[in-house]
């Protein structure tokens, strides 16, 4: 898919400020954009993660779809990141206040992975390839 130049995944959040501070600690970086209605973190040259308040996106997607607040607290997506040091990232997630779903475990698909959730129920995984 060489026609896709970059990706941005936008998470709908109940509280932009709370989520921004959580992801600031989790990603160990300040947002590259933080304005009312959108926070963005540049993860790499071709990837951004955005945070948009539920009520902001609801202005665009409702009434055609359900208001995002109806789904808060349940898993709505998974962000899966390959990292250099899974133990470091696991400890950082704890420090950020993440809810641990599963500690670091070897998985049958060839990755060591830990899973946790943010305050909106979005699932985040840090993984390393099993050597």
Secondary structure by P-SEA (a helix, b strand, c coil): cccccbbbbbbbcccaaaaaaaaaaaaccccccccccbbbbbccccbbbbbbcaaaaaacccccccccccccccccbbbbbbcccaaaaaaaaaaaccccccccccccccccccccccccbbbbbbbbccc
